[in-house]
Amino acid sequence: MISPRSIENVIEAARIEDVVRDFVDLKQRGANLIGLCPFHKEKTPSFSVSPSKNIFKCFGCGKGGTPVHFIMEAEQLTFPEAIRQLAKKYQITLEETNQSETSFEDKQERESLYIINQFTVDFYKNYLWENPIGQSVGLSYFKQRGFLESTIQKFDLGFAPDEPDALMQSALKQGYKIEFLQKLGLVNTHQKDFFRNRVIFPIHNLTGKPIAFAGRTLTTNAKSPKYINSPETELYNKSKTLYGLHLAKKSMRDKNYAILVEGYTDVMSLHQAGIENAVASSGTSLTEEQIQIIKRITSNVTILYDGDPAGIKAATRGIDLLIQEGLDVKIALIPGKEDPDSFIRKIGSEAFELFINKEATDFILFKINLHNQESENNPLKRSVAAKDIVQTIAKVDDPIKRSIYLKQTASILQLDEIHVIESCNKLIKEELKNKMFSERRRALDRDQQILKDLNDDESLPMHIQDISVTSDEIQEKDICRVLMLWGQQWYDETEQISFAQYIIENISDTIPFFENDLIKSIILDVAQQLSNGIVPGVPYYISHENKAIANLALEFTMSKYEFSQNWSDRWNIFLSTQKIPEENFRSDITNSILRFKLKKYNKAILEFEKKIKSSSISDIELEIELKSHQHIVKERNYIATLLKTVVI
């Protein structure tokens, strides 16, 4: 187990902006950074990072937390796994306690799968470099393809021997479990190695961990597929994986565009030539998930495929998806019968980069020109081409860009521009109509499910079963907000009284009357912490084991909107009636407590009046309650005066 001191060192060292930038392209907005959320599909950034608070929050899907929480979500890791990964990133040595407990057998299954995959990488690499057969067959193949030893090492390439169970036997000797080997698809149900007599291309996730493998046969047997891939596993989802992304992401971000190619060796050739912003889809056609991954790093993509019919078909297959996701897409087709791998070795890296810059064509214009060549003298084909192109243009969000494309389409295909525009608008209206219908359908299904769950769960308190929120709960939430955000600040530094103590002491008599059970539990938790001499701060709440409390703290901490410094920095316009929000907490706390007490006193007064009207109260009880009532009225009126509120 990792020692508490080591965990604390990692948490203190990890910077949220550094961690998130490995996954998301962030841009400055005020004091915070924004980008596209890596946890759900979106076109407009709703993902916010606060360097000063060292937390993140997505206002679209609601996820948020510390750097540790981000890594846990992004990589689907446990807390210890996330700590280890961050420790490696920041070069922090972890202290281990009870080392025997961290042996392989006791590790969690997901970590075990990563370990076995890394063992497999090393096994195939060792066979490629050290075994005579691996050298003569596998290594010779890579070198004949023009790959340098440094490139072979960079991509962790290997060779699977032509033996039925070489990997399995080696893994079992190391103590690895056969059921894990089978889960990863490395060993089949007959206890035979899945990859045999093939060169091996390990597939990595975004952070560089091996998650799957691809094997290429070197035989000419027509019955044997050229490439085979690992099956999808807990670690590997091919539709969400891009080959070479862990090596390409920095260059993609620096150059602000990605080169998308078809094959593994295409990626390797480009990287070897110094063009490191190249990736390939992993054994599948381009998917929405892969496009979203690229978009989080850069919004510009150049597709580089073969110029033969198959390459053109592959290049056009994903056009609607790319355009629909708002990417700026260009395409460059390799001339003749070359592929990117052979072409770059033929002309050299410098000429290849010039080729990309010169030949890369806007994807829409490429499609127009392609159809124009096929339908130049055939009106019927030109009509079909126009419909196909307009369907793609209708998916462009930017109205100005869409207008330019429509104008160019009409000009090149010699069509009436008005008719082209009308056709496009009709498609857009139909798409919006279908989208609205689908959203309403999903919302209705979701609401029905929520109501069903609430009605089925008799253990829920009545106020939770009721979807509406009372005004008392709103004020209780406001009390909780100031308690979480500013509880550690000094109310009286001389007397060493924190605002948390001040708040708890002032509302302690009202705790039994709280309507929201979650807020009440937080108040009681803070009261317990204070009794132990601990004044909890924002990190305590954000990292709370109760996810509802952690999410509430994030909601309070990260605002979707922020006060713009441009008012003062650029226009010399300052707040004249109050301090900026970050410095206004004292007034917030005082007013929140006063408003809260006023609300409770008013309710107590109404309850007393109901008792009087019911005539069910005895004279003795009336005399006792009347004194209490008079005190409450006096206190209520005093608070109303402080708040400048008129009471009737």
C-alpha positions in Angstrom: 0.0 0.0 0.0 1.1 3.6 -0.6 1.9 5.5 2.5 -0.3 8.5 3.4 2.7 10.8 3.2 3.5 9.8 -0.3 -0.2 10.3 -1.3 -0.1 13.8 0.2 3.1 14.5 -1.7 1.6 13.5 -5.0 -1.6 15.5 -4.4 0.4 18.6 -3.5 2.6 18.3 -6.6 0.0 17.5 -9.2 -1.2 20.5 -11.2 -4.6 20.2 -12.8 -3.7 22.2 -15.9 -0.6 19.9 -16.5 -2.6 16.7 -16.1 -5.6 17.8 -18.2 -3.4 19.1 -21.1 -2.3 15.5 -21.7 -5.9 14.8 -22.8 -7.5 18.1 -23.7 -6.5 21.2 -25.7 -7.1 24.1 -23.2 -7.5 27.8 -24.0 -7.4 30.7 -21.6 -10.6 32.3 -20.5 -10.2 34.8 -17.7 -8.6 33.2 -14.7 -9.6 29.7 -15.9 -8.9 27.4 -18.9 -11.6 25.9 -21.1 -11.8 23.0 -23.5 -13.9 20.2 -24.9 -14.9 17.7 -22.2 -13.1 14.3 -22.5 -15.9 12.5 -20.7 -18.9 13.3 -23.0 -19.5 14.4 -26.6 -19.9 18.1 -27.1 -19.3 20.8 -29.8 -19.1 23.9 -27.5 -16.6 23.8 -24.6 -18.2 23.4 -21.2 -15.1 21.9 -19.5 -13.4 24.3 -17.2 -10.1 24.1 -15.3 -9.1 26.3 -12.4 -5.3 26.5 -11.9 -5.7 28.6 -8.7 -8.1 26.1 -7.1 -6.4 23.1 -8.8 -9.7 21.5 -9.8 -11.7 20.8 -13.0 -15.5 20.9 -13.6 -17.6 20.1 -16.7 -20.8 22.0 -16.8 -22.2 19.7 -19.4 -21.9 16.2 -17.8 -21.2 17.4 -14.2 -17.9 15.6 -13.7 -15.3 17.4 -11.7 -12.6 17.1 -9.0 -8.9 17.2 -8.4 -6.0 15.9 -10.6 -6.4 12.5 -9.0 -10.1 12.4 -9.8 -9.4 13.5 -13.4 -6.9 10.6 -14.0 -9.3 8.1 -12.4 -12.1 9.2 -14.8 -9.9 9.6 -17.9 -8.1 6.3 -17.5 -10.7 4.4 -15.5 -8.2 3.8 -12.7 -8.6 3.1 -9.0 -7.3 5.7 -6.6 -4.0 3.9 -5.9 -3.4 3.5 -9.7 -4.1 7.2 -10.3 -1.6 8.1 -7.5 1.0 5.9 -9.1 0.5 7.4 -12.5 0.8 10.9 -11.2 3.8 10.0 -9.1 5.5 8.7 -12.3 4.6 11.9 -14.1 6.0 14.2 -11.4 9.0 11.8 -10.6 7.9 11.3 -7.0 9.2 8.2 -5.2 6.4 6.4 -3.4 6.8 4.9 0.0 5.2 1.5 0.3 3.8 -0.1 3.5 3.1 -3.8 3.9 4.9 -4.6 0.6 3.5 -8.2 0.6 0.0 -6.8 0.2 1.1 -5.2 -3.1 2.2 -8.4 -4.7 0.8 -9.4 -8.1 -1.8 -11.8 -6.7 -3.3 -9.1 -4.5 -3.4 -6.3 -7.2 -6.7 -5.4 -8.6 -7.7 -7.1 -11.9 -7.4 -4.0 -14.1 -3.9 -3.3 -12.9 -3.1 -7.0 -13.5 -4.3 -6.8 -17.1 -2.0 -3.8 -17.7 0.9 -5.7 -16.2 0.3 -8.7 -18.4 0.1 -6.6 -21.5 3.4 -5.0 -20.7 4.9 -8.4 -20.1 3.6 -9.4 -23.5 5.2 -6.4 -25.2 8.5 -7.3 -23.6 8.1 -10.9 -24.6 7.6 -10.1 -28.3 10.3 -7.5 -28.3 12.8 -9.8 -26.8 11.9 -12.5 -29.3 12.4 -10.0 -32.1 15.8 -8.8 -31.0 17.3 -11.8 -29.2 16.0 -14.9 -30.9 17.6 -16.0 -34.2 14.3 -16.7 -35.8 12.9 -13.3 -34.7 15.9 -11.6 -36.1 16.0 -13.4 -39.4 12.2 -13.2 -40.0 10.7 -10.3 -38.0 13.6 -7.8 -37.7 14.6 -8.4 -41.3 11.1 -7.6 -42.4 11.0 -4.3 -40.6 14.4 -3.3 -41.9 13.5 -4.2 -45.5 10.5 -1.9 -45.1 13.0 0.8 -44.3 12.5 1.2 -40.6 15.4 2.2 -38.4 16.2 0.4 -35.2 15.3 3.5 -33.3 11.8 3.5 -34.9 11.3 -0.2 -34.2 12.2 0.5 -30.5 10.0 3.6 -30.4 6.9 1.7 -31.3 7.7 -1.4 -29.2 7.5 -3.7 -32.2 8.0 -7.4 -31.7 7.6 -10.9 -33.2 5.4 -13.8 -32.1 7.1 -17.2 -32.6 5.5 -19.9 -34.6 4.9 -22.1 -31.5 1.4 -23.0 -30.1 1.9 -21.7 -26.6 5.2 -20.0 -26.2 3.7 -16.8 -24.7 1.4 -18.7 -22.4 4.1 -20.9 -21.0 6.4 -18.0 -20.4 3.6 -16.0 -18.7 2.6 -19.0 -16.5 6.2 -19.3 -15.4 6.1 -15.7 -14.2 3.0 -16.4 -12.1 0.4 -14.8 -14.4 -3.0 -16.3 -14.4 -4.3 -18.0 -17.6 -7.8 -16.5 -17.1 -6.3 -13.0 -17.4 -4.3 -14.0 -20.6 -7.6 -15.2 -22.0 -9.5 -12.1 -21.0 -6.9 -10.1 -23.0 -7.3 -12.3 -26.0 -3.7 -13.4 -25.9 -4.6 -17.0 -25.3 -7.7 -18.8 -26.8 -10.1 -21.2 -25.2 -7.9 -24.1 -26.3 -5.0 -22.6 -24.4 -3.0 -21.7 -27.5 -1.4 -18.4 -28.3 -3.6 -16.1 -30.4 -0.6 -14.5 -32.2 1.8 -16.9 -33.9 4.4 -16.3 -36.6 3.5 -12.7 -37.0 5.2 -9.3 -36.5 3.6 -7.5 -33.6 2.4 -3.9 -33.4 1.5 -3.1 -29.8 -1.4 -0.6 -29.4 -1.2 1.9 -26.6 -3.7 4.2 -24.9 -3.3 8.0 -24.6 -0.8 7.8 -21.7 1.3 5.1 -23.4 0.2 2.0 -21.6 -0.2 -1.1 -23.9 -3.8 -2.1 -24.2 -3.9 -4.4 -27.3 -1.9 -5.9 -30.2 -2.0 -6.2 -33.9 -0.2 -9.0 -35.8 0.8 -9.0 -39.5 1.4 -12.3 -41.2 4.5 -12.6 -43.4 3.3 -15.6 -45.3 1.4 -15.6 -48.6 -1.3 -18.0 -47.5 -4.5 -16.7 -48.9 -6.6 -18.3 -46.1 -4.6 -16.4 -43.5 -5.8 -12.8 -42.8 -3.1 -10.2 -43.4 -3.8 -8.5 -40.0 -5.4 -9.8 -36.9 -6.2 -7.7 -33.8 -6.8 -8.3 -30.2 -10.5 -8.6 -29.3 -12.1 -5.8 -27.4 -11.4 -6.1 -23.7 -11.8 -4.1 -20.5 -8.8 -2.1 -21.6 -9.3 -1.9 -25.3 -12.2 -0.5 -27.3 -11.0 -0.2 -30.9 -13.6 2.5 -31.8 -12.1 4.7 -29.1 -8.4 4.1 -29.9 -6.0 5.8 -32.4 -2.7 4.1 -33.2 0.3 6.2 -32.3 -1.7 8.8 -30.4 0.5 8.6 -27.3 3.5 9.6 -29.5 1.6 12.1 -31.7 -0.4 14.2 -29.2 2.3 16.7 -28.4 3.1 17.3 -32.1 -0.6 17.5 -32.9 -1.0 20.2 -30.3 2.1 22.1 -31.3 1.4 22.1 -35.0 -2.4 22.4 -34.4 -3.3 19.7 -36.9 -3.4 15.9 -37.1 -2.5 13.7 -40.1 -4.8 10.7 -40.4 -3.5 7.7 -42.2 -4.8 4.1 -42.8 -2.1 1.8 -41.5 0.3 1.2 -38.7 3.4 1.3 -40.9 2.2 4.6 -42.4 2.2 6.1 -38.9 5.7 4.7 -38.3 7.1 6.0 -41.6 5.8 9.6 -40.9 7.2 9.6 -37.4 10.5 8.3 -38.6 10.6 11.2 -41.1 10.1 13.7 -38.2 6.4 14.1 -39.0 5.1 13.1 -35.6 1.5 14.4 -35.7 0.3 11.3 -37.5 -2.2 8.7 -36.2 -4.3 5.9 -37.7 -7.6 4.3 -36.8 -7.1 1.1 -34.9 -8.3 -1.8 -37.1 -11.6 -0.1 -37.9 -13.2 2.6 -40.1 -13.1 6.1 -38.6 -15.6 6.5 -35.7 -17.2 9.3 -33.9 -15.3 8.5 -30.7 -12.0 8.7 -32.6 -12.9 12.0 -34.1 -13.9 13.3 -30.6 -10.5 12.3 -29.3 -8.7 14.2 -32.1 -10.9 17.2 -31.6 -9.9 17.5 -28.0 -6.4 18.1 -29.1 -6.8 19.9 -32.4 -9.7 20.9 -34.7 -7.7 20.5 -37.9 -7.2 17.2 -39.7 -5.4 16.2 -42.9 -6.4 12.8 -44.3 -3.6 11.1 -46.1 -4.7 8.0 -48.0 -3.8 6.0 -51.1 -4.9 7.5 -54.4 -6.4 4.2 -55.7 -10.2 3.6 -55.6 -10.0 1.8 -52.3 -8.1 4.8 -50.8 -10.6 7.3 -52.2 -13.5 5.3 -50.8 -11.9 5.1 -47.4 -11.1 8.8 -47.5 -14.7 9.8 -48.3 -16.3 7.3 -45.9 -15.8 9.4 -42.8 -16.5 12.8 -44.3 -19.9 13.4 -42.9 -18.7 12.4 -39.4 -15.7 14.7 -39.6 -17.7 17.7 -40.9 -20.5 17.1 -38.5 -18.1 17.2 -35.5 -17.0 20.7 -36.7 -13.4 19.8 -37.8 -11.6 21.6 -40.5 -10.7 18.8 -42.8 -8.3 18.5 -45.8 -7.3 15.6 -47.9 -4.1 14.6 -49.8 -4.1 11.5 -51.9 -0.9 9.7 -52.6 -0.3 9.6 -56.3 0.1 6.4 -58.4 0.1 3.1 -56.6 2.1 4.4 -53.7 1.0 4.5 -50.0 2.3 7.0 -47.5 4.8 4.5 -46.2 6.4 3.8 -49.7 5.9 7.4 -50.9 7.8 9.0 -48.1 10.7 6.7 -48.5 10.7 7.4 -52.2 10.8 11.2 -52.1 12.2 11.9 -48.6 10.7 13.7 -45.5 11.3 17.3 -46.7 9.6 16.8 -50.1 6.8 14.9 -48.4 6.0 17.8 -46.1 6.0 20.1 -49.1 3.7 17.7 -50.9 1.2 17.8 -48.0 1.2 21.6 -47.8 0.7 21.9 -51.6 -1.7 19.0 -52.4 -3.9 19.0 -49.3 -7.3 20.2 -50.4 -10.3 21.3 -48.4 -12.3 18.1 -47.9 -15.5 19.6 -49.3 -13.7 20.9 -52.4 -12.1 17.5 -52.8 -15.5 15.9 -52.9 -16.9 18.4 -55.3 -14.0 17.9 -57.7 -14.3 14.1 -57.4 -17.9 14.2 -58.3 -17.3 16.8 -61.0 -14.9 14.5 -62.8 -17.4 11.6 -62.7 -20.4 13.5 -63.8 -19.1 16.2 -66.1 -21.1 15.1 -69.1 -24.0 13.4 -67.4 -26.8 15.5 -66.0 -28.3 12.7 -64.0 -25.0 11.9 -62.3 -24.4 15.6 -61.7 -27.8 15.7 -59.9 -26.8 12.7 -57.7 -23.5 14.3 -57.0 -25.1 17.6 -56.0 -27.4 15.9 -53.6 -24.5 14.0 -52.0 -22.4 17.1 -51.6 -25.3 19.2 -50.2 -26.1 16.6 -47.6 -22.5 16.9 -46.4 -22.5 20.7 -46.5 -25.8 20.7 -44.4 -23.8 19.2 -41.6 -21.5 22.3 -41.4 -22.3 24.4 -38.4 -20.6 27.6 -39.4 -23.2 29.5 -41.6 -20.5 31.5 -43.4 -18.4 28.5 -44.3 -21.6 26.7 -45.3 -22.6 29.6 -47.6 -19.1 29.5 -49.3 -19.3 25.8 -49.9 -22.8 26.1 -51.4 -21.7 28.9 -53.7 -18.7 26.8 -54.9 -20.8 23.7 -55.4 -23.3 25.6 -57.6 -20.5 27.2 -59.6 -18.5 24.0 -60.2 -21.5 21.8 -60.9 -23.2 24.6 -63.0 -26.3 24.6 -60.9 -28.7 27.4 -59.8 -27.3 28.7 -56.5 -30.8 29.4 -55.2 -31.9 25.8 -55.7 -28.7 24.5 -54.0 -29.3 26.8 -51.0 -33.0 25.8 -50.7 -32.1 22.1 -50.9 -29.5 22.6 -48.1 -31.9 24.5 -45.9 -34.5 21.8 -46.3 -32.0 19.2 -45.1 -31.0 21.4 -42.1 -34.7 21.8 -41.1 -35.3 18.1 -41.3 -32.2 17.4 -39.3 -33.2 19.9 -36.6 -36.7 18.5 -36.5 -35.4 14.9 -36.1 -32.9 16.1 -33.4 -35.6 17.9 -31.4 -37.9 14.9 -31.6 -35.1 12.6 -30.4 -34.1 14.9 -27.6 -37.8 15.2 -26.4 -38.1 11.4 -26.6 -34.9 10.9 -24.5 -36.0 13.5 -22.0 -39.4 11.9 -21.6 -37.9 8.4 -21.2 -35.4 9.8 -18.6 -38.1 11.6 -16.6 -40.3 8.5 -16.6 -37.3 6.4 -15.4 -36.5 8.9 -12.6 -40.2 8.9 -11.4 -40.3 5.1 -11.5 -37.0 4.8 -9.5 -38.3 7.4 -6.9 -41.7 5.6 -6.6 -40.0 2.2 -6.2 -37.6 3.4 -3.6 -39.6 3.6 -0.4 -36.4 4.2 1.7 -36.0 7.7 0.3 -37.2 10.6 2.5 -40.3 12.3 1.2 -38.4 15.5 0.3 -36.1 13.5 -1.9 -39.0 11.7 -3.6 -40.5 15.1 -4.4 -38.7 16.5 -7.5 -39.5 20.1 -6.6 -37.1 22.1 -4.3 -38.5 24.2 -1.5 -37.3 27.7 -0.8 -36.0 26.5 2.6 -33.8 24.0 0.8 -32.4 26.8 -1.3 -31.4 28.8 1.7 -30.0 25.7 3.4 -27.9 25.1 0.3 -26.7 28.7 0.5 -25.6 28.3 4.1 -23.7 25.1 3.0 -22.1 27.0 0.1 -20.5 29.7 2.4 -19.6 27.1 4.9 -17.7 25.0 2.4 -16.0 27.9 0.5 -15.1 30.2 3.4 -15.3 28.2 6.5 -11.5 28.3 7.0 -11.4 32.1 6.9 -11.0 34.0 10.2 -14.2 35.5 11.5 -12.2 36.9 14.5 -8.5 36.3 14.1 -7.7 37.7 17.5 -10.0 35.2 19.2 -9.0 32.5 16.7 -12.7 31.9 15.6 -13.2 30.6 12.1 -16.2 31.3 10.0 -17.1 27.6 10.2 -17.3 27.9 14.0 -19.3 31.2 13.6 -21.8 29.6 11.2 -22.3 26.3 13.2 -22.8 28.2 16.5 -25.3 30.5 14.9 -27.4 27.8 13.3 -27.0 25.0 15.7 -30.5 25.5 17.2 -32.0 25.2 13.7 -30.3 22.0 12.6 -33.2 19.7 13.6 -35.5 21.8 11.3 -33.3 21.3 8.1 -35.4 20.0 5.3 -32.5 18.7 3.1 -31.0 15.5 4.6 -27.7 15.9 2.6 -27.2 19.5 3.8 -28.0 18.4 7.3 -25.5 15.6 7.2 -22.8 18.1 6.0 -23.6 20.5 8.8 -23.4 17.7 11.4 -20.1 16.4 9.8 -18.5 19.9 10.0 -19.7 20.2 13.6 -18.0 16.9 14.4 -14.8 18.0 12.7 -14.8 21.2 14.7 -15.2 19.3 17.9 -12.1 17.4 17.0 -10.2 20.7 16.4 -10.3 20.4 12.6 -11.6 23.2 10.4 -12.3 21.5 7.0 -11.6 23.4 3.8 -12.6 23.1 0.2 -10.1 20.2 -0.6 -11.8 18.2 2.3 -15.2 18.5 0.7 -14.1 17.9 -2.9 -12.3 14.7 -1.9 -15.0 13.5 0.3 -15.9 9.8 0.2 -19.5 10.7 -0.2 -19.8 11.6 -3.9 -22.9 13.7 -3.3 -21.0 16.0 -1.0 -18.0 16.1 -3.4 -20.3 17.0 -6.3 -22.0 19.7 -4.3 -18.6 21.2 -3.3 -17.6 21.3 -7.0 -20.8 23.0 -7.9 -20.1 25.7 -5.3 -16.4 26.0 -6.2 -16.5 26.2 -10.0 -18.9 28.7 -11.4 -20.0 28.5 -15.1 -19.6 32.3 -15.2 -16.9 34.6 -13.8 -16.4 38.2 -13.2 -14.4 39.6 -16.2 -11.3 41.5 -15.3 -11.6 43.4 -18.6 -14.1 45.8 -16.9 -11.3 47.2 -14.8 -8.1 46.3 -16.8 -9.3 47.6 -20.2 -12.1 50.0 -19.5 -11.4 51.3 -16.0 -14.9 50.4 -14.9 -15.1 49.1 -11.3 -17.7 47.6 -9.0 -19.2 50.5 -7.1 -21.7 48.8 -4.8 -19.7 45.8 -3.6 -16.4 44.0 -3.6 -15.5 41.5 -6.3 -17.2 38.1 -5.6 -14.0 36.4 -4.2 -13.7 39.1 -1.6 -17.4 39.4 -0.6 -17.7 36.2 1.5 -18.0 38.0 4.8 -21.2 39.8 3.6 -22.4 36.5 2.0 -22.0 34.6 5.3 -23.7 37.2 7.5 -26.6 37.8 5.1 -27.1 34.0 4.5 -27.4 33.3 8.2 -29.8 36.2 8.7 -32.0 35.3 5.8 -32.0 31.7 7.0 -33.0 32.6 10.5 -35.7 35.0 9.3 -37.2 32.2 7.2 -37.2 29.8 10.2 -38.7 32.4 12.5 -41.5 33.2 10.1 -42.4 29.5 9.8 -42.4 29.2 13.6 -44.8 32.3 13.9 -47.1 30.7 11.3 -47.2 27.4 13.2 -48.1 29.3 16.4 -50.9 31.1 14.7 -52.3 27.8 13.4 -52.3 26.4 16.9 -54.3 29.5 18.2 -56.9 29.1 15.5 -57.3 25.4 16.1 -58.4 26.0 19.7 -56.8 22.7 20.7 -54.2 24.3 22.9 -54.7 24.6 26.7 -54.4 27.8 28.6 -51.1 26.7 30.3 -49.6 25.7 27.0 -50.8 29.0 25.5 -49.1 31.0 28.2 -45.8 29.1 27.7 -45.8 29.3 23.9 -46.9 32.9 24.0 -43.7 34.0 25.7 -41.6 32.0 23.2 -43.7 33.5 20.4 -43.0 37.0 21.6 -39.3 36.3 21.8 -39.3 34.9 18.2 -41.3 37.9 16.9 -38.8 40.2 18.5 -35.8 38.4 17.0 -37.6 38.2 13.6 -38.2 41.9 13.6 -34.6 42.7 14.6 -33.2 40.5 11.8 -35.7 42.0 9.3 -34.4 45.5 10.3 -30.8 44.4 9.6 -31.8 43.0 6.2 -33.9 46.0 5.5 -36.9 43.7 4.9 -40.5 44.7 5.5 -42.5 42.1 7.5 -46.2 42.0 8.0 
